[in-house]
Amino acid sequence: MSEPEDFERTLRRIRHLLGEGQEEMVLEQLDALQTDDPQQQQEITYARAEYYTRKEQWEKAVQYLEPLYTTRTNEVDWNDADHTERERRAYYLLWLGNAAVNVSRYQDASEHFTQCLKILEKRRVHLPTVRIKALCGQGMTCIMFGFYAVAIQNYQEALSVCTKEKLLERLRDDVADIYYGLSDAYRLLGDFDSAYTCGKTALQMYRDLHDRYMECRVQNLLGRIAFSLGEHRTAADDYMESLSIATLDNLPGMQLINFIAMADLRLAENRLDEAHRYCERAQEASIQKQDDHQICGMMYIVAGKIAKAEAKQAQGQERCFQLQEALAAYQKAEAHLTQTQAAAHLSELYGRMAETYEALEKPAEALAHWKLAFDAVATAKGAAAYR
């Protein structure tokens, strides 16, 4: 079963069976799923982990969680025998949430983090490290749904728990992650001063921790903040600093992200030839990251934006050709993003597709895609209601 639609339909049916408590049929259907796609294989592994977590067969759950997320990073001194059943359930829900994030199942992740936090609110369940990590995970899923103010609340609560429990020094990695998340959420909310302050704090902390990968990510984030402020030269400097780290440390995913960022920057400056070149470099780099559907989806969105900008400068058949090129790029983005639960990105994509259909004077297709954009937002609101 290699077709993404068939695979997704089968997985959706399996998740429905899990949700309805009909676990006896799940393993048989998972065994029947055969695929060579690494991303789909990860999703099968995640579904098995979810099955064993629901059955409270923790040892088997860990067996399937380990390939998706390094479970030992949650608490180095964790020992099942030292904890109650309720504590173990909170702990494994956290692991399952992080595994869901790693396969871009953000709505699933949000549900797992929510269940984890509800357990931690009960009396006689005191696991501050688990609470901090679950709040950070929930903050990240809120960003993916477009709920930036709620994300900030989660990150601020996580920081408050760190302070109250005197864990700021012990959990320096987590504190740095909190400031990174706050920076991104503030940026998306439009509070660029707070975004910059939190971003610089995160950058210094990651440098102190010698975490080159996260230093690379924050440098890119600072570039996006500068870009949002219209400070294009500063943004380019930050992107190039991030790209240099990615190149030296052989981080293909971050190389791809920075090529996309530079293409978007040159597009904003109306330097379309350079935007094209960076987009081509991004597509070359994406060969190693085809299983990262979120990043590849964003790459094709930028490619579509560039083609649409070229259409604005063209007339007649050339204009129509460029609009069709934009639509083709957006359709490639759709093929990737529909394999994630990134509601905010999907809403943006469908809105851009609708605008392109309008430019092509195809009102029926435009309306259909405006509805899809609305549905993506509704999905995000449904996830928020669940929380």
N, C-alpha and C positions, 0 to 999 in steps of 0.2 A: 504494500500500500504506500505509494510514493506521492500521490497527488495531495498537496497541502489541504485542499478542501475536504477530501475523504478522511485524511488523518485527523484534522481538527474536529470533524463531525463525530468520529469515533471517540476521540478523547472527551468531547463534550458529553457524550452519552455515558462514558465511564464515570466522569465527575458527577453526573446526575445520579447514577446508581450509588455512588459513595454518599452523596448528600441525603439520599432517601434511605440509607442504612441497608442497602441490598448488596453488601460486600461479597456475598458468596459467588456472584457472577463476575466480579471485577478482575480477579487474577486470570481467569480463563480468557477474557477479552484482551487483557494486556499481553498475554502470551501469544495471542493471534496477531498482534501488531508487529509487522516486520518492516524495517526501514534502514537505509544506509546513511540517512541524513543525520549528522551529529546533533543538531538542535532537536530534532524529533526524538532521537535516542535519549537525550537529556530529559525531555518531557515525559517519556515513558518511565525513566528512573524516578523522576519526581512523583509521578502518580503512584508508583509502588511504595515510595516512602510515605506518601499520604495515607495509603491503604493501611500499612502496618502501624502508623501513628494512631489512626482511628481505632484499630484493633488493640492498641496499647501493647503491642509486641515491640518493645523498645530496641532490643538488640538487632532485630531485623530492620527496623526503621533506620537505625544508625548505619547499617550496611549500605543502604541506598542513599542516605543523606551525605555520606562522606565524599562521594565523587562530585557532588554539586556544591558543597560548602564545607569548609574545614571546621567541623563542629567543635574541636578542641579550643578554638579561639574564643568561644563564649566565656568559659570559666576554666582556667587551667587546673583548678583543684576540684572539679566536679567529680562526684562519685555517686552513682545511682543509689547505692546502699545507704547513703547518709541522708536521703531525702524522702519525703512523703510522696504518695501517689500524685497528689495535687501539684506539688513542686515539680515532679518529673514531667507532668503533662505541660506545665508552663514552659519548661525548658525545651521540650521537644517541639512545641508549637513555635517557639522562637527559631529553632533550627529549620523547621519546615518553611517558615516565612522567608528566611534568608535564602533557602534553596529556591523558593518560588521567584524571588527577585532575580536570581541568576539565570532563570529561564524566561525572564520577562513576563511572568504571570503576576502582574502588579495587583490586580483585584484579589486573586487568591492570597497573595502575600498580606494584603491589608486585612483580610478576614482572619488569617492566622495570628497576626500581631494583635488584632483586637481581642481575640479569644485569650491569648496569652496575658494581655494587660488586665482583662476582667478577672482572671484567676489571681493575679498579683494584687488586686484590690481587696481580696478577701483577708479576713483576720488570720493570723498565724502563718501567713505566707510572706516571708521577708527575703526577697532575692533582688537586691538593688542593682546588681550588675545586669541581670536578665531584664529588669525593668528599663534600664538605661538603653540597652541595645534594642529592645522592642520599640521604645519611643523613637529612637533614631530611624529604625526601619519604617515605622508608621509615617514619620516625617517625610521620608523619601517617596513613599507611595503617594502621599498627598501632593507632592510636587508633580508626579507623573499624571495625576488626575486634574491638575490645575488649581488645587486648593492651597494657595501659597500662605495665606494667613494662618490656616490650620496647621500647616507644616511648621511654621515658626513657633506656634504654641507647643507642638510636640518637642521640638529641639530645645526650647527654653525650659520646658519641664525636665527634660533629660539632664540639662546643665544644672538645674536646681537640685535634682537628686544627687548628682555628683558632689555638689557643694555640701548638702545636708549630711551625706554619708561619709564625707571626708575621703572621697575617692579621686579627687582631681589629679593627684600625683600618680596613683596606681593605674588609673585608666587614661593615661595621656593620649594614647591612640584614639580612644573613644571621644575624648574632649576635642581633639583636633578634627575628628569627623563631624562633631556637632557644629563647630564653627564653619566648616566647609558647607554643611547643609544649610545653616543659617544664611551664609553668604549667597548661596544659589537662590534660596527662597526670597530673600530681600531683593535680589536682582530682578527676579521675575515679578515681584510685587511693585517694582518701580522705586524702592527706597535704596538708591544707589550709594548714598553715604554709608548707611549701615552695612550694605553688601561689601563695600570696599574695606571697611574696618574689620569685619569678620573674616574676609578673605585674607587680609594681610596677617591677621592673628593665626589663621590656619596655616598659612605658608611658613611662618616662622616656626610653628610647632612641628610641622612635618620635616623641616630642615633639621631641627634639633633631634628628631627621631631617626634621621637619615633614611626617610621614606621617600625615595626618588620618584616612585610611581605617583604618589599622591602630591608631591611637589609639582610634578608635571601637570597633573589635573588642575591644581589650584592656579598655576600660572595661566592655563587656558581660561579658567573661570575669570580671573582678573582681566584678561583680554576681552571677554564678553561684557564685563561691566563697563570697561572703557568704550567699547563699541556702542553700547546702549546710551552712553553719554555723548556720543558723537566725537570722541577723542580717537580718531582713527589711527594716528601715528603711534600713540601709546598702545592701542589694541594690537597693532601689527608687531610691535616690539615684544609684547607679552606672548603672542602666539608663536613668534619665532624662538623665544626663550623656551617655551614648552616643547616646540618641535625639535630643538637641539637636544633636549633631555631625552625625548622619545627616540631620536635617532641614535644617540650614544648608548642608550640602555636597551635598544632593540624592543621598543614597545609599539608594535604595528597598529594596535587600536588607537593609541594616542596620536600616532602619525596621521592616521585617517581623520581623526577628530580635528586636528589642526589644519589639515588641507581643506576640510569642509569650512572651517571658520575663516580661513584666508579667502576662499572663494566667495563666501558671503560678504566679507569685508570689501573685496574689490568690486563686487556687484553694487554695494551701497555707494561706492565712489564712482560708479559708472565706467569702470575700467574693465569692460566686458571680455576683452582678449585675455587679460590676466586671470579674470574669474574663471574663464573656460579652462585655462591651463591648470589652475589649482584643482578644478573639478576633475580633470583628467587624471591628475596625480592621485586624487582621492580614490577614483575608480580602480587605479592600478593597485593602491594599497589595500583596497577592500577585498582583493582576491584571497587574502589570508584571513579575512573576518566575515565571510559570507554567512556564518552562523550567528552573527550578531545583528539580528534583524532591526533593532532600534537604530543603531548607528547607520547601517546601510539605508534604512528608510529615510533618515534625515539627509543623507548624502543626495539621494534622488530628489528630495524636495528642493534642495538648493539648485540642483541641475535644472529642474523645472522652472524655478524662479529666473534663472539666467536666460533660458530660452524665451520666457514670457517677456523679459526686458528687451530682448532682441526683436521680438515681434512688435513692440511699441515703436521701434525705430524703423520698421519696414512697412511696405505697402503691398497690396495685391496678393499675388501668389506666395511671395516670400513671407509676408505676414502670416498667411494661413499655414504655411509650412512650419514656421517657428512655433505657432500655437499648437500644432499637432506634435511637435517635438516636446513641448512643455507637457502636454497631456501624456505622452508616452513615458516621460520621466516620472510623472506623478503616479502613473499606473504601476511602475516598478516599485516606487515607494510604498504603494498600497499593498503589493505582494509581500513586502517585508513587514510592514507595520501591522497588518491584520493577523500576523502570527505572534503579536505581543498584546498586552492589555494597556498600552500607553494611550489612554483616552484623549489627553490634551493634544498629543501629536496627531492622532487620527482626526480629531476635529479640525485642526489647522489644515491638514492635507485635504480633507473633503471640501473645506471652504475654498481652497485654492483651485481644486478641480472644478468646482461650481463656477468660479469666476472665469476660468478658461473656457468652459462650455458656453458661458454667456458671450464671451468675446467671439466665439465661433458661431454665434447665433443659433444655439441649440438649447432652447428654453426648457424642454422636457428633461434633458439630461442634467441641466443646471439645477433644476428644482429637485430632482432625485438626489443629487449630491449635497444640496443644502440640507435636505432631510437627514442624510447620513451624518453630516456634521452635527446636526442637532441631536441625533441619536447617540453619538459618541459622548456629548456633554451629558445627556440624560443617564448614560451608563455610569459616568463618573459620579453624578449626583446620587444614583442608586447605591454606589459603593459607600458614599459618605453617609447615607441614611443607615446603612448596615452598621457603620461604626457608632 
